[in-house]
Each structure stands twice: as structure tokens, then as C-alpha cells.
Amino acid sequence: MTVLDTRALNRATLARQLLLDRADLPVHDAVAHVCGLQAQEPQEPFTGLWSRLRAFDPSELSELLTGRRVVRAPLMRRTVHLVTAGDLLSWRARHDAMLRQRVLGVYRRELADVDLEELARAGREVMADGVPRSMPELARAVAARWPRAGTRPLGEMLVAALLPAVQLPPRGVWRATGGARYALVSSWLGREADPPSPDGSDPVGRTLVRRYLAAFGPAASADLRAWCGLAGLPAAVKAVRGELVSFRDERGRELLDLPGAPRPDPGTPAPVRFLPAFDNAVLGYHDRGRIIDDAHRGLSVAGARLVLVDGRVAATWTVAADTVEVTPLRRFSRADRGAVAEEGRALASFLSAGESDRVRVAASPA
């Protein structure tokens, strides 16, 4: 069986994630291709798409949000993701059990005496009028029935798990601010999310396997689970295994992939790319060694914005006033520093609508 080394996996990841070459794709198609973008921080997907698409216009994404073609909703790993409306409708029910368990993992004691089915019915009754509500507003509307549970646990369970719900614009619109207000999927998108398959055949699970591999492969089953948070996918993997090709990584793990998916030559040059906080190019794997060193792995879950140099995390970045500030994690060559500065200037111009191209690259660590 062919062994793929870390660099080969890195280049495959960059190609699948549209980070090796910026793509000429419509914004909607790009969001679908990468299986959604992590969007806990509302403005971060704009940087994620700018780094992936040629001539990205942020107003296009804003229009897709207000036009209800893409949505923000709790989904993979119980985090807010920006996904196409079609994917949310198809995938939401498959995530129900995981979403409940993840909320219970935080609030099991507070929700111990709460009948979750009764709570779901109460929440639907409140939201039936179609009026968008914040999580605290929804929780307070039902709290009289479960006064000892607390509004935060009730609200989290309702909007993140029990009720298929979306966060409404203006949250997530370019340069807009606003708290998270929720509506039911059925209200915002005009129909209920697709129900689970009645015969237990799990077509959604099979689709998730294929879509994940198209966007992240080659990858192990543990990587798939780390991306979506779903533990019940072995049967789906088994069902599509005959369609897939297999490799091994340098640790001996089996990696699965779609036969025609791009796997660039490991020597392919990789340009500098600026990633937003919590980007799935990093978080979408159990073994993140293909893109980030173990010494820096904690940055990926701490919300740091990351810079890829030669395809690997090599710096963090922030914005102060009108300046993109880059902090290297390793020594940069002169060529590295120049490439980072050039891409940083382009990012500063994008974020400031052309008013600034200022970038500051700190000294490399000793």
C-alpha cells in the first residue's frame, strides 16, 4: 500500500481546501466545496474565503446570507458553521444526537431533571410565531417550567441541539455587528430539515464521508470523526469503502480517499496564506501534523489566526488599527519574510477596503 508522507498529505490538504491555488468559484459553491466554514466568530469566514478565492467580493457572501442561500447554525462539533442552506437541511437531523450529547456534556447536572422532549415542545411553541429571539429571550420564555435549570443551559440546549435553528443576519454580514438572534430552520428556509432515513440506511452519513474526503482527504476515519463530531459513521465508511482508494501515512494509519481527487506532487510550491480563527483546514483532522507542528497545536483551538508558510503554520496574525501584525513562530528566511509581508499587505487592503496596506512582521524567534 502506498505510503503518503507528511508533505504529500499537506499538499493534498491545501489543494482540497483551495489554499494551493485560489479558485475561480462562486462563493456559494466554495462554501459547499469545503463543507462549510467554522463561523463562531462572525467575520472570520470572510478572511477564509478571501484566502481561497480569486477576486472575492465580501458583499457576495453577505447577499447569500440575507438571501437565505447560506446560513449560520450550530452543526459540526456543536460549533457555529457557515454552510449552504441545502447542506443544513440535509445534514441537520444526522447531527441531532451528537448535538444533544455535547450540550449535556457541559450541562448534565443542570439539565438532569429536564425532560428534553418536553423542553423541545415548549421551545417550538415559543418560536412558532416566527419572531426571531436571542438565546436568553428564548430561555426566559420557558424557564418558569424548569426554574432550577438556569437560563444558560436551557438556552444552549434549545438553540444548539433540540431546535433546528439558524442565526439570522445582520450577524455574519460583512462589517455588521449584532447579537445572535435565532429562527427555526422551517421558518427561515421555508421547510423542515430532512428527517432521518426511515430504513436506517444512512444516506446522509455516506454523503458526509464522500464530501469530507473531497474537501480534506486523504484521511483516516478518526479525522472524519474529529471534523464532524459524529461517532456513528463506521457503517457509512464501510458502505462506501468499495468506491475509495487506500493509503497509509508514516505512522501506519489507513487513509481513505476518492480515487480521482487531487493529490499534488509533494514538491509543489505552496504560497503564503492567512487563515482565520478556527479554520477547518487545521481543525478538520484528528492528526493535524500534516499542517501544524505539535508544539503549536494548542493555537488551533485557542482562536489564534494562523499564517501558512510553505503550507505549514509558521506564524500568527492579528489586526491593530489599520495594520496586519504577524508574529513568526519560527525563523523566517528573507524570502519567507518578503512573501509574508506581500500577502499581509494584500490582506490589510482587503480588510480596510483599500484604505491601508500596512503590515508589520515581528522579528523571528531566536
C-alpha positions in Angstrom: 0.0 0.0 0.0 1.4 3.4 -1.0 2.7 5.5 2.0 2.0 9.2 1.9 4.4 11.3 3.9 3.5 14.5 5.8 4.4 16.7 2.9 2.3 14.8 0.4 -0.7 15.0 2.8 0.0 18.7 3.3 -0.2 19.4 -0.4 -3.3 17.3 -0.7 -5.0 19.3 2.1 -4.0 22.6 0.5 -5.4 21.6 -2.8 -8.7 20.3 -1.4 -9.1 23.4 0.8 -8.4 25.8 -2.1 -5.3 27.0 -0.4 -2.7 25.9 -3.0 -4.3 27.9 -5.8 -7.1 30.4 -5.3 -10.2 29.1 -7.1 -12.5 30.7 -9.6 -15.6 29.5 -7.9 -18.8 31.3 -6.9 -18.9 31.9 -3.2 -21.9 29.6 -2.7 -20.0 26.7 -4.5 -16.8 27.4 -2.4 -18.8 27.2 0.8 -20.3 23.9 -0.3 -16.9 22.5 -1.6 -15.1 23.0 1.8 -18.2 21.6 3.6 -18.8 24.9 5.4 -16.6 27.3 7.3 -16.3 27.4 11.0 -18.0 30.7 11.9 -18.1 31.0 15.7 -16.5 34.4 15.2 -18.9 36.1 12.7 -16.4 37.9 10.5 -13.8 35.1 10.2 -15.3 33.4 7.1 -14.6 36.5 5.0 -10.9 36.1 5.5 -11.2 32.3 5.0 -12.9 32.9 1.6 -10.5 35.7 0.6 -7.6 33.3 1.1 -9.3 30.7 -1.1 -11.0 32.6 -3.9 -9.8 34.9 -6.7 -11.4 38.4 -6.7 -13.5 37.6 -3.6 -16.2 40.2 -3.0 -17.4 40.1 0.6 -20.8 41.6 -0.5 -21.5 38.3 -2.3 -21.4 36.4 0.9 -23.5 39.0 2.7 -26.1 38.7 -0.1 -26.1 34.9 0.2 -26.8 35.2 3.9 -29.6 37.7 3.6 -30.9 35.8 0.6 -31.1 32.6 2.7 -28.8 30.6 0.4 -26.2 30.2 3.1 -26.9 30.1 6.8 -25.1 30.2 10.2 -26.0 27.3 12.5 -24.7 25.0 15.2 -23.6 21.9 13.4 -20.2 20.1 13.2 -18.7 19.7 16.6 -21.5 21.8 18.1 -19.8 24.9 16.7 -21.4 27.5 14.6 -20.7 26.8 10.9 -21.5 28.8 7.8 -23.0 26.2 5.4 -25.2 26.2 2.4 -28.9 26.1 3.1 -29.1 22.8 1.2 -26.4 21.2 3.3 -28.1 22.3 6.6 -31.4 20.9 5.5 -29.8 17.6 4.5 -27.3 17.3 7.4 -29.0 18.7 10.5 -31.0 15.6 11.6 -27.9 13.5 11.3 -26.2 15.7 13.9 -29.1 15.7 16.4 -27.8 13.1 18.8 -24.3 14.5 18.8 -25.5 18.0 19.5 -27.6 16.8 22.5 -24.8 14.8 23.9 -22.3 17.7 23.6 -24.6 20.1 25.4 -25.3 17.5 28.1 -21.6 17.1 28.4 -21.4 20.7 29.7 -24.7 21.0 31.5 -25.6 17.4 32.6 -26.1 18.4 36.2 -28.2 21.5 35.4 -30.4 19.6 33.0 -30.7 16.4 35.0 -34.4 16.9 35.8 -35.4 18.4 32.4 -37.4 16.2 30.0 -35.7 17.2 26.8 -38.7 16.3 24.6 -40.9 18.5 26.7 -38.3 21.2 26.5 -38.2 20.9 22.8 -42.0 21.2 22.5 -42.0 24.3 24.8 -39.3 25.9 22.7 -41.2 25.2 19.4 -44.4 26.7 20.9 -42.5 29.9 21.8 -40.8 30.1 18.3 -44.0 29.2 16.4 -44.9 32.9 15.9 -41.8 33.3 13.7 -40.3 36.2 15.7 -36.5 35.9 16.0 -35.2 35.7 19.5 -31.9 35.7 21.3 -30.9 32.6 23.2 -31.6 34.4 26.6 -35.0 35.5 25.4 -36.0 32.0 24.4 -34.6 30.5 27.6 -36.5 33.0 29.8 -39.7 32.2 27.9 -39.6 28.6 29.0 -37.6 29.0 32.3 -40.7 29.0 34.5 -41.2 25.3 33.9 -37.7 24.5 34.9 -36.6 27.2 37.3 -33.6 25.3 38.8 -32.0 24.5 35.4 -30.9 28.1 34.7 -31.4 30.1 31.6 -28.0 29.4 30.0 -28.3 25.6 30.0 -31.9 25.8 28.8 -31.0 28.2 26.0 -27.9 26.2 24.9 -29.9 23.0 24.7 -32.7 24.6 22.7 -30.8 26.6 20.1 -27.7 24.3 19.8 -29.5 20.9 19.9 -33.2 20.5 20.3 -34.5 23.1 17.8 -33.1 23.1 14.3 -32.3 26.8 14.3 -30.2 29.4 12.4 -28.5 32.6 13.5 -30.0 35.5 11.5 -28.4 38.4 9.7 -27.1 41.0 10.3 -24.9 38.7 12.4 -22.3 37.4 9.9 -22.9 40.1 7.3 -19.7 42.0 6.2 -18.7 44.6 8.8 -22.0 44.3 10.5 -22.4 43.8 14.3 -25.2 42.4 16.3 -26.1 39.8 18.8 -27.1 36.3 17.8 -30.8 36.0 17.1 -32.4 32.7 16.1 -35.2 31.5 14.0 -36.3 27.9 13.3 -35.0 26.4 10.1 -38.5 25.8 9.0 -39.3 29.5 9.4 -36.2 30.9 7.8 -35.8 28.4 4.9 -39.5 27.6 4.3 -39.4 23.9 5.2 -38.3 21.5 7.9 -34.9 19.9 7.8 -34.8 16.5 6.2 -35.8 13.7 8.6 -33.5 10.7 9.3 -33.8 7.8 6.8 -36.6 5.6 8.0 -34.9 2.4 6.9 -31.7 3.1 8.8 -29.6 3.1 5.6 -27.9 6.4 6.4 -27.5 8.0 3.0 -26.6 11.3 4.8 -23.7 9.5 6.5 -22.4 8.2 3.2 -22.7 11.6 1.7 -20.7 13.1 4.6 -17.9 10.6 4.1 -17.6 11.4 0.4 -17.9 15.2 0.9 -15.3 15.1 3.7 -12.8 13.2 1.6 -13.3 15.6 -1.3 -12.5 18.6 1.0 -10.0 17.1 3.4 -8.7 13.7 2.1 -6.8 11.5 2.2 -7.8 11.0 5.8 -8.4 8.4 8.4 -11.8 7.6 10.0 -10.6 9.3 13.2 -10.0 12.5 11.1 -13.6 12.3 9.8 -14.9 12.0 13.3 -12.8 14.9 14.5 -14.2 17.1 11.8 -17.9 16.4 12.3 -18.1 15.2 15.9 -20.1 12.2 14.8 -19.2 8.8 16.3 -21.7 6.7 14.3 -20.0 6.8 10.9 -18.2 3.4 10.7 -21.1 1.9 8.9 -21.2 4.7 6.4 -17.5 4.3 5.8 -17.9 0.6 5.3 -20.8 1.2 2.9 -18.7 3.4 0.6 -15.3 1.7 1.0 -15.7 0.0 -2.3 -15.7 3.4 -4.0 -12.5 4.5 -2.3 -8.7 4.1 -2.6 -6.5 3.4 0.4 -3.1 4.7 1.5 -1.0 4.6 4.7 0.6 7.5 6.5 4.1 7.3 8.0 2.5 6.1 11.3 0.9 3.2 9.6 -2.7 4.6 9.8 -5.0 3.7 6.9 -6.1 6.7 4.9 -9.1 6.7 2.6 -9.7 8.9 -0.4 -11.8 9.4 -3.5 -10.0 7.9 -6.5 -10.0 11.0 -8.7 -9.3 13.6 -6.0 -6.2 15.8 -6.4 -3.0 14.6 -4.7 -0.4 17.1 -5.9 3.3 16.3 -6.1 4.9 16.9 -2.7 7.3 19.3 -4.3 4.6 21.6 -5.5 5.3 25.2 -4.2 2.8 26.4 -1.6 2.1 30.2 -1.3 1.7 32.1 1.9 -1.9 32.0 3.2 -3.5 33.8 6.1 -6.1 31.7 7.9 -8.9 33.0 10.1 -9.5 31.8 13.6 -10.6 28.1 13.9 -10.1 27.4 10.2 -11.1 23.8 9.4 -8.0 23.3 7.3 -6.4 22.8 10.7 -9.3 21.7 12.9 -10.7 19.2 10.4 -8.3 16.4 11.5 -7.6 14.3 14.5 -4.0 14.2 13.4 -3.1 17.8 12.5 0.5 17.0 12.0 0.1 17.5 8.2 -0.3 21.2 8.7 0.7 22.3 12.2 3.6 21.2 14.5 2.6 19.5 17.8 4.4 22.4 19.6 1.8 24.8 18.2 -1.3 22.6 18.1 -2.8 24.5 21.0 -3.0 27.6 18.9 -5.6 26.0 16.6 -8.1 25.6 19.4 -7.3 28.9 21.2 -8.7 31.1 18.4 -5.3 32.2 17.0 -5.3 33.4 13.4 -2.6 31.4 11.6 -0.2 32.0 8.7 0.9 29.2 6.4 4.4 29.4 5.0 5.3 26.6 2.7 2.0 25.0 3.6 2.5 24.8 7.3 1.6 27.0 10.3 4.6 29.3 10.8 3.1 32.5 12.4 0.1 34.1 14.0 -1.5 37.3 12.9 -3.8 40.0 14.3 -5.1 43.4 13.2 -4.3 46.6 15.2 -5.9 49.7 13.9 -5.1 49.6 10.1 -2.1 47.2 10.3 -1.8 43.5 9.9 0.7 42.3 12.6 2.4 39.0 12.1 4.3 37.1 14.8 6.6 34.3 13.5 6.7 31.0 15.3 10.0 30.0 13.7 12.9 31.7 11.9 11.9 33.2 8.6 14.3 33.4 5.6 14.4 36.7 3.8 12.2 35.2 1.1 9.7 34.0 3.7 9.6 37.4 5.3 9.1 39.1 1.9 6.3 36.7 0.9 4.5 37.1 4.2 4.7 40.8 4.0 3.4 40.8 0.5 0.4 38.7 1.3 -0.1 40.6 4.6 -0.3 43.9 2.6 -3.0 42.4 0.3 -5.0 41.2 3.4 -4.7 44.6 5.0 -6.1 46.2 1.9 -9.0 43.7 1.8 -9.9 44.2 5.4 -9.7 48.0 5.1 -11.5 48.3 1.8 -8.3 49.6 0.2 -7.6 52.3 2.9 -4.5 50.6 4.2 -1.8 48.1 3.1 0.2 48.3 6.3 1.8 45.1 7.6 4.3 44.6 10.4 6.2 41.3 10.6 7.8 40.9 14.1 11.3 39.6 14.5 11.7 35.8 14.2 12.2 33.9 17.5 15.8 33.1 18.4 
